[in-house]
Every structure is written in C-alpha cells, then in structure tokens.
Amino acid sequence: MIWDFRGSDALEIAKHHCVHLKEFSEKEDLVYHEVSTNQISEMHSIAFITINETDMITFRDALKPHRGEVAN
C-alpha cells in the first residue's frame, strides 16, 4: 500500500506517516513486513507498507492508501 506526498516537505511527511502506519498495525495486532519511505524527487516522496495479501482489505479500508501494488 502506497501513499504519495508532494511538496518541499514531502519526505518529512512520508516519514511521519510511517510512524502512524506502525502504530495502527500494532494497535490492531496486524502483521506487516516493511514500513518505509522512498524519495522519488525533491518534491515527491512516498510512504509504504508491505503486508500479506490476506490482510489487504483490512488495511485498505482503514487506511485509504492512494494506490497499491502486488509484490512477489
């Protein structure tokens, strides 16, 4: 699941969003494999969480990601 952030402070916002992704997962006792950021450019960064496909609906409905990808 991926969230896009744009603007001069996009990376800092993405990093902060990762804190909330981890907190949500722990609070709801949900498993995740990775939570991190990626700076696409100076004005575009993403926050992402890698989860099991079986948990996709739970995360999607609660966290409203901007987009998602299937990773193998």
N, CA, C and O atoms as a GROMACS GRO file, in nm:
protein
  288
    1MET      N    1   0.084  -0.114   0.000
    1MET     CA    2   0.000   0.000   0.000
    1MET      C    3   0.090   0.123   0.000
    1MET      O    4   0.192   0.127   0.069
    2ILE      N    5   0.052   0.223  -0.079
    2ILE     CA    6   0.139   0.337  -0.104
    2ILE      C    7   0.061   0.468  -0.085
    2ILE      O    8  -0.053   0.482  -0.129
    3TRP      N    9   0.128   0.563  -0.019
    3TRP     CA   10   0.074   0.697  -0.003
    3TRP      C   11   0.174   0.795  -0.065
    3TRP      O   12   0.293   0.789  -0.036
    4ASP      N   13   0.124   0.884  -0.150
    4ASP     CA   14   0.209   0.984  -0.216
    4ASP      C   15   0.200   1.116  -0.141
    4ASP      O   16   0.093   1.158  -0.097
    5PHE      N   17   0.314   1.182  -0.129
    5PHE     CA   18   0.320   1.314  -0.067
    5PHE      C   19   0.402   1.404  -0.159
    5PHE      O   20   0.508   1.366  -0.208
    6ARG      N   21   0.352   1.524  -0.180
    6ARG     CA   22   0.417   1.617  -0.272
    6ARG      C   23   0.441   1.751  -0.203
    6ARG      O   24   0.365   1.793  -0.116
    7GLY      N   25   0.547   1.815  -0.244
    7GLY     CA   26   0.583   1.945  -0.189
    7GLY      C   27   0.722   1.941  -0.130
    7GLY      O   28   0.785   1.836  -0.124
    8SER      N   29   0.770   2.055  -0.087
    8SER     CA   30   0.907   2.064  -0.035
    8SER      C   31   0.927   1.984   0.094
    8SER      O   32   1.039   1.947   0.126
    9ASP      N   33   0.820   1.956   0.166
    9ASP     CA   34   0.830   1.879   0.291
    9ASP      C   35   0.777   1.736   0.276
    9ASP      O   36   0.745   1.670   0.375
   10ALA      N   37   0.768   1.688   0.153
   10ALA     CA   38   0.708   1.556   0.126
   10ALA      C   39   0.780   1.443   0.199
   10ALA      O   40   0.714   1.354   0.253
   11LEU      N   41   0.912   1.444   0.202
   11LEU     CA   42   0.985   1.336   0.267
   11LEU      C   43   0.958   1.332   0.417
   11LEU      O   44   0.936   1.225   0.474
   12GLU      N   45   0.957   1.448   0.481
   12GLU     CA   46   0.931   1.452   0.625
   12GLU      C   47   0.788   1.406   0.656
   12GLU      O   48   0.766   1.338   0.756
   13ILE      N   49   0.694   1.443   0.573
   13ILE     CA   50   0.556   1.399   0.593
   13ILE      C   51   0.546   1.247   0.574
   13ILE      O   52   0.477   1.180   0.650
   14ALA      N   53   0.614   1.194   0.473
   14ALA     CA   54   0.613   1.049   0.449
   14ALA      C   55   0.673   0.975   0.568
   14ALA      O   56   0.620   0.872   0.610
   15LYS      N   57   0.782   1.025   0.623
   15LYS     CA   58   0.844   0.962   0.740
   15LYS      C   59   0.747   0.963   0.858
   15LYS      O   60   0.735   0.863   0.930
   16HIS      N   61   0.680   1.073   0.878
   16HIS     CA   62   0.584   1.082   0.987
   16HIS      C   63   0.466   0.986   0.965
   16HIS      O   64   0.415   0.926   1.059
   17HIS      N   65   0.424   0.973   0.841
   17HIS     CA   66   0.314   0.881   0.810
   17HIS      C   67   0.352   0.738   0.845
   17HIS      O   68   0.267   0.660   0.888
   18CYS      N   69   0.478   0.703   0.827
   18CYS     CA   70   0.525   0.568   0.862
   18CYS      C   71   0.506   0.540   1.011
   18CYS      O   72   0.475   0.427   1.049
   19VAL      N   73   0.524   0.639   1.094
   19VAL     CA   74   0.503   0.623   1.238
   19VAL      C   75   0.358   0.581   1.262
   19VAL      O   76   0.332   0.490   1.341
   20HIS      N   77   0.265   0.646   1.194
   20HIS     CA   78   0.123   0.614   1.212
   20HIS      C   79   0.089   0.476   1.155
   20HIS      O   80   0.005   0.405   1.210
   21LEU      N   81   0.153   0.437   1.046
   21LEU     CA   82   0.129   0.303   0.990
   21LEU      C   83   0.171   0.196   1.090
   21LEU      O   84   0.100   0.097   1.110
   22LYS      N   85   0.286   0.215   1.151
   22LYS     CA   86   0.333   0.118   1.252
   22LYS      C   87   0.242   0.117   1.374
   22LYS      O   88   0.208   0.010   1.425
   23GLU      N   89   0.201   0.234   1.420
   23GLU     CA   90   0.112   0.242   1.536
   23GLU      C   91  -0.021   0.171   1.508
   23GLU      O   92  -0.070   0.097   1.592
   24PHE      N   93  -0.078   0.194   1.390
   24PHE     CA   94  -0.203   0.129   1.354
   24PHE      C   95  -0.186  -0.022   1.353
   24PHE      O   96  -0.269  -0.094   1.409
   25SER      N   97  -0.080  -0.070   1.291
   25SER     CA   98  -0.057  -0.215   1.283
   25SER      C   99  -0.045  -0.278   1.421
   25SER      O  100  -0.101  -0.384   1.446
   26GLU      N  101   0.028  -0.212   1.508
   26GLU     CA  102   0.046  -0.264   1.644
   26GLU      C  103  -0.084  -0.259   1.722
   26GLU      O  104  -0.118  -0.355   1.792
   27LYS      N  105  -0.156  -0.149   1.711
   27LYS     CA  106  -0.282  -0.134   1.784
   27LYS      C  107  -0.384  -0.240   1.741
   27LYS      O  108  -0.455  -0.296   1.825
   28GLU      N  109  -0.390  -0.267   1.611
   28GLU     CA  110  -0.486  -0.363   1.557
   28GLU      C  111  -0.431  -0.506   1.553
   28GLU      O  112  -0.500  -0.597   1.507
   29ASP      N  113  -0.308  -0.525   1.600
   29ASP     CA  114  -0.243  -0.656   1.602
   29ASP      C  115  -0.237  -0.717   1.462
   29ASP      O  116  -0.268  -0.834   1.443
   30LEU      N  117  -0.196  -0.634   1.365
   30LEU     CA  118  -0.183  -0.677   1.226
   30LEU      C  119  -0.035  -0.690   1.190
   30LEU      O  120   0.048  -0.613   1.237
   31VAL      N  121  -0.006  -0.786   1.106
   31VAL     CA  122   0.132  -0.814   1.066
   31VAL      C  123   0.169  -0.731   0.944
   31VAL      O  124   0.090  -0.718   0.851
   32TYR      N  125   0.289  -0.675   0.947
   32TYR     CA  126   0.344  -0.610   0.828
   32TYR      C  127   0.488  -0.657   0.812
   32TYR      O  128   0.552  -0.700   0.908
   33HIS      N  129   0.539  -0.646   0.690
   33HIS     CA  130   0.676  -0.690   0.661
   33HIS      C  131   0.773  -0.573   0.657
   33HIS      O  132   0.888  -0.585   0.697
   34GLU      N  133   0.726  -0.460   0.608
   34GLU     CA  134   0.812  -0.343   0.597
   34GLU      C  135   0.726  -0.217   0.596
   34GLU      O  136   0.618  -0.214   0.536
   35VAL      N  137   0.775  -0.115   0.662
   35VAL     CA  138   0.718   0.019   0.655
   35VAL      C  139   0.835   0.112   0.628
   35VAL      O  140   0.932   0.113   0.704
   36SER      N  141   0.826   0.189   0.521
   36SER     CA  142   0.938   0.274   0.487
   36SER      C  143   0.895   0.388   0.394
   36SER      O  144   0.777   0.403   0.362
   37THR      N  145   0.994   0.467   0.353
   37THR     CA  146   0.971   0.578   0.260
   37THR      C  147   1.064   0.563   0.141
   37THR      O  148   1.162   0.488   0.144
   38ASN      N  149   1.030   0.636   0.037
   38ASN     CA  150   1.116   0.645  -0.081
   38ASN      C  151   1.100   0.785  -0.138
   38ASN      O  152   0.989   0.831  -0.164
   39GLN      N  153   1.212   0.852  -0.156
   39GLN     CA  154   1.207   0.986  -0.214
   39GLN      C  155   1.219   0.973  -0.366
   39GLN      O  156   1.323   0.934  -0.418
   40ILE      N  157   1.112   1.006  -0.435
   40ILE     CA  158   1.107   0.997  -0.580
   40ILE      C  159   1.181   1.116  -0.642
   40ILE      O  160   1.259   1.100  -0.736
   41SER      N  161   1.156   1.234  -0.588
   41SER     CA  162   1.225   1.357  -0.630
   41SER      C  163   1.222   1.452  -0.511
   41SER      O  164   1.170   1.417  -0.405
   42GLU      N  165   1.277   1.571  -0.528
   42GLU     CA  166   1.276   1.668  -0.418
   42GLU      C  167   1.135   1.707  -0.378
   42GLU      O  168   1.112   1.752  -0.265
   43MET      N  169   1.041   1.691  -0.469
   43MET     CA  170   0.904   1.734  -0.444
   43MET      C  171   0.803   1.619  -0.435
   43MET      O  172   0.683   1.643  -0.430
   44HIS      N  173   0.851   1.494  -0.434
   44HIS     CA  174   0.761   1.379  -0.431
   44HIS      C  175   0.825   1.265  -0.354
   44HIS      O  176   0.932   1.217  -0.389
   45SER      N  177   0.758   1.224  -0.247
   45SER     CA  178   0.802   1.110  -0.168
   45SER      C  179   0.683   1.020  -0.141
   45SER      O  180   0.568   1.063  -0.148
   46ILE      N  181   0.712   0.895  -0.111
   46ILE     CA  182   0.606   0.801  -0.078
   46ILE      C  183   0.634   0.737   0.058
   46ILE      O  184   0.749   0.724   0.100
   47ALA      N  185   0.527   0.698   0.123
   47ALA     CA  186   0.533   0.610   0.240
   47ALA      C  187   0.466   0.481   0.196
   47ALA      O  188   0.366   0.484   0.123
   48PHE      N  189   0.520   0.368   0.240
   48PHE     CA  190   0.458   0.242   0.201
   48PHE      C  191   0.464   0.141   0.313
   48PHE      O  192   0.550   0.147   0.402
   49ILE      N  193   0.371   0.047   0.307
   49ILE     CA  194   0.368  -0.065   0.399
   49ILE      C  195   0.350  -0.192   0.316
   49ILE      O  196   0.264  -0.198   0.229
   50THR      N  197   0.432  -0.291   0.345
   50THR     CA  198   0.423  -0.420   0.278
   50THR      C  199   0.353  -0.517   0.372
   50THR      O  200   0.398  -0.540   0.484
   51ILE      N  201   0.244  -0.575   0.324
   51ILE     CA  202   0.160  -0.661   0.406
   51ILE      C  203   0.129  -0.789   0.331
   51ILE      O  204   0.158  -0.802   0.212
   52ASN      N  205   0.070  -0.885   0.401
   52ASN     CA  206   0.021  -1.006   0.335
   52ASN      C  207  -0.105  -0.972   0.256
   52ASN      O  208  -0.186  -0.889   0.298
   53GLU      N  209  -0.122  -1.037   0.143
   53GLU     CA  210  -0.238  -1.011   0.059
   53GLU      C  211  -0.368  -1.042   0.134
   53GLU      O  212  -0.471  -0.979   0.108
   54THR      N  213  -0.365  -1.136   0.225
   54THR     CA  214  -0.485  -1.172   0.301
   54THR      C  215  -0.533  -1.058   0.391
   54THR      O  216  -0.650  -1.055   0.430
   55ASP      N  217  -0.443  -0.965   0.425
   55ASP     CA  218  -0.479  -0.851   0.511
   55ASP      C  219  -0.508  -0.724   0.431
   55ASP      O  220  -0.535  -0.619   0.490
   56MET      N  221  -0.505  -0.732   0.299
   56MET     CA  222  -0.517  -0.616   0.214
   56MET      C  223  -0.646  -0.538   0.239
   56MET      O  224  -0.642  -0.416   0.251
   57ILE      N  225  -0.758  -0.605   0.246
   57ILE     CA  226  -0.887  -0.536   0.261
   57ILE      C  227  -0.891  -0.461   0.394
   57ILE      O  228  -0.939  -0.348   0.400
   58THR      N  229  -0.842  -0.522   0.499
   58THR     CA  230  -0.842  -0.458   0.632
   58THR      C  231  -0.762  -0.329   0.628
   58THR      O  232  -0.809  -0.224   0.672
   59PHE      N  233  -0.640  -0.337   0.576
   59PHE     CA  234  -0.555  -0.218   0.568
   59PHE      C  235  -0.615  -0.115   0.474
   59PHE      O  236  -0.619   0.004   0.506
   60ARG      N  237  -0.661  -0.158   0.357
   60ARG     CA  238  -0.714  -0.067   0.257
   60ARG      C  239  -0.833   0.012   0.311
   60ARG      O  240  -0.838   0.134   0.298
   61ASP      N  241  -0.927  -0.058   0.372
   61ASP     CA  242  -1.048   0.008   0.420
   61ASP      C  243  -1.020   0.104   0.535
   61ASP      O  244  -1.084   0.209   0.546
   62ALA      N  245  -0.926   0.069   0.620
   62ALA     CA  246  -0.897   0.153   0.736
   62ALA      C  247  -0.804   0.270   0.704
   62ALA      O  248  -0.818   0.378   0.761
   63LEU      N  249  -0.710   0.249   0.613
   63LEU     CA  250  -0.604   0.348   0.593
   63LEU      C  251  -0.611   0.425   0.462
   63LEU      O  252  -0.536   0.521   0.443
   64LYS      N  253  -0.699   0.386   0.372
   64LYS     CA  254  -0.722   0.459   0.247
   64LYS      C  255  -0.593   0.494   0.172
   64LYS      O  256  -0.564   0.612   0.153
   65PRO      N  257  -0.517   0.395   0.129
   65PRO     CA  258  -0.395   0.427   0.054
   65PRO      C  259  -0.428   0.492  -0.080
   65PRO      O  260  -0.537   0.475  -0.134
   66HIS      N  261  -0.332   0.565  -0.133
   66HIS     CA  262  -0.352   0.628  -0.264
   66HIS      C  263  -0.346   0.525  -0.375
   66HIS      O  264  -0.413   0.539  -0.478
   67ARG      N  265  -0.267   0.421  -0.354
   67ARG     CA  266  -0.256   0.314  -0.452
   67ARG      C  267  -0.193   0.191  -0.388
   67ARG      O  268  -0.148   0.196  -0.274
   68GLY      N  269  -0.192   0.084  -0.462
   68GLY     CA  270  -0.134  -0.040  -0.412
   68GLY      C  271  -0.070  -0.117  -0.525
   68GLY      O  272  -0.106  -0.100  -0.642
   69GLU      N  273   0.024  -0.202  -0.489
   69GLU     CA  274   0.091  -0.287  -0.586
   69GLU      C  275   0.105  -0.425  -0.524
   69GLU      O  276   0.115  -0.439  -0.402
   70VAL      N  277   0.105  -0.526  -0.609
   70VAL     CA  278   0.131  -0.662  -0.564
   70VAL      C  279   0.279  -0.689  -0.582
   70VAL      O  280   0.333  -0.673  -0.692
   71ALA      N  281   0.345  -0.729  -0.475
   71ALA     CA  282   0.488  -0.761  -0.478
   71ALA      C  283   0.505  -0.912  -0.466
   71ALA      O  284   0.438  -0.977  -0.387
   72ASN      N  285   0.595  -0.964  -0.544
   72ASN     CA  286   0.623  -1.109  -0.536
   72ASN      C  287   0.760  -1.134  -0.480
   72ASN      O  288   0.801  -1.250  -0.466
   0.00000   0.00000   0.00000
